[in-house]
Amino acid sequence: SVQAITVQAISSEAIDSAKEEISNILRQRHHLRSDEKEDFTLISMEAVSGIAEQMLGIVQLVLGAIAGISLVVGGIGIMNIMLVSVTERTREIGLRKAIGAKRRDILTQFLTEAAMLSLCGGAVGVGLGWLIVKIMSVFAATVGFPFPAIIQGDAIALAVGVSIFIGLASGIYPAVRAARLDPIESLRHE
């Protein structure tokens, strides 16, 4: 019983004619009439490549969805942390406003805090990602599929940039809320 036969065409232009010849030979060897269905399958490397590309596309889509959900959850976490920070520091905000700080100053302070918080989270994420790629590279090399553990600089810049953007976007509401606090009411806050 033969499970697979591998055939190589002499050129890329001869692939279609080779497939036709192979099909005719196999139909004769299997004693198939012209009206009978083939009991074998011909698969070209183009078809295998297409299937591999589809699978890669699906994996990328799933990973993108997971990353998107992670960004939303991270953004909500940053917003909650910043809202708690505004609530805990209400007297400080009132004092700063009472001695002359403008809304812009308070807004800048809290947006900077949100950006720094997300920058630290992005740096930890990049570090963990690099560590996981390094471990996978070593593991793959021991199994017999070595690949270099390289993380490109533009990927790192994109990840950190998106992280900072999410931090800023998540910090806008708490920063505006802090900037709008009334200094007198803030100083009375316990």
N, C-alpha and C positions, 0 to 999 in steps of 0.2 A: 504494500500500500504506500503510495507516494503522497506526502502531505503538501509539498511545495516544490516548484521548479523555478529556478532563477535564470533569467535570460537577459542578455545585454545586446542592445541594438548597436549597429556599427556607427550610427550617427543619430542626432536628435531628429533629423528629417525622416529617418527610416523607422521611427517608433510605430507609427500607425500601420504601416505595411507589415512590420514584424508582428504586431498584435493580431492582424488579420491572418497571417500565415500560421501563427501559433494556434489560433482558434480553429482553423481548418484542419491542422494536423491532429489536434486533440479530439476534434469531432470524429475524425476517421478512426483514430485509435480506440475511442470509446464506442464505436459503432453506432453513432447517432445519426438519425435521418434528418433531413433538412427541416422537417416540421417538429422535431423534438427539441425540448429545452436543454440547454447546456448543463451538464452536471459538474462543471468546474467554473472557477472565477479567475478572470485576468485583472490584475491590479498593476498599474504603472506607478513609478516613483512620483509622478506628478500628482496622482490621486492620493498617495500616502502623504505627500507633502501638504496637500490641501487639507486632509483630515487633521494633520498635526497643527496646521495654522488655525483651524477652527477650534481645536481643543485649547490651544494657547490663548486664543481670543476669549473663550469662555472663562478660562482661569484668570485672565487679566480683568475681565468684567466682574467676576466674583471678588477678586482682591480689591478692585476699585470700590465696590459697594461696601466691603468691610472697612476700607480706609475712610470712606465718606461717613459711615456711621460712627467710626471712632472720632473723627473730627467734630461731628455734631455733639457727641457725648463730652468730648474734651472742652468744647466751647461752652456747653452748659455748666460744666464743672468750674471753669474759670469765672463765668458770670456769677455763679453762686458764691464762690470764694470772695470775689470783689464786692458783692452785695453785703456779705457778712462783714467784710473789712470796713465798708462805709458805715454800717450800723454801729460797729464797735468803736469807730473813730469819729463819731458825730461831734463830740465835744472838741476834739482836735481841729476838725474842719471849721467849726464855729469860731474857735479861737483864732485860727489863721485868717478867716474872713474878717473878724473883728479888728485885727491889727493891720488890715489892708490888702490881703490876698484877693485877687480878682477871680472871677469864675474860670477864666482861662487857665490860671495857675492851678486851681484845684483839678480842673479837667485834665490838664497835662500831667499832673502828679499821678492820678489814678490810671490814665491810659498808659503811662510809662510803667507803672507797676504791673498792669495786665500784660504788656508786651514783654517785660522781663520774665514774668511767670511763664508765659508761653515759650519764650526763648529757651529757658532752662528745660522745660518739658521737651522741646524739640531737640535740644542737645542730648538729653538722656535717650530719646528715641533713636537718634542717629547712632549713638554709641552702642545701644543694644542691637540695632540692626546690623552694624558692622561686626559685632561679636557673633551674632547668629550666622552671618554669611561666612565668617572665618571658621566657625565650628563645622558648618555644613561642608565647606571646602575640604577640611581635614578628613571628615567622615567619608566624603565622596572619593577622596584620594585613596583611602584605605580599602574601599570597595572595588576600586579599579576605574573610576570615572573622574579623573582629576580635572579641576577647573580652577582658574585663578580667582582669588577672593578680592575683587576690585569693586569699589564703590566710587562712581564718578563724581567729580566735584560739582557738576551742574545738578546732579540728583540731590546732593547734600544741600546745596544752596536753595533748590526748590523746596525741599522738605522744611528747612528752617524758615524760609520766606513764608510758606503757607502757615506754619505754626505761629509766626508772629502776626500774620494777617488775622488768623482765627482769634488770637489773643486780643488784638485791637478791636475786632468786630464784637467780641464778647464783652469787652470792657467798656464799650461806649455807653450802654444804659446805666451801669453803676457810676461811671464817671460823671455823666450828666446829672444823675440823681444827687451825687455829692456836691456838684457845682451849684445846684439850685437850692441847697439847704439855706434856710434863714439863719443868720448868725445868732440872733437872740434866742430863737427856739433851740438851736443846736447847743448853746451854752447851758440851757436849762435841762438838757437831756441827761438822764441818769444812766 
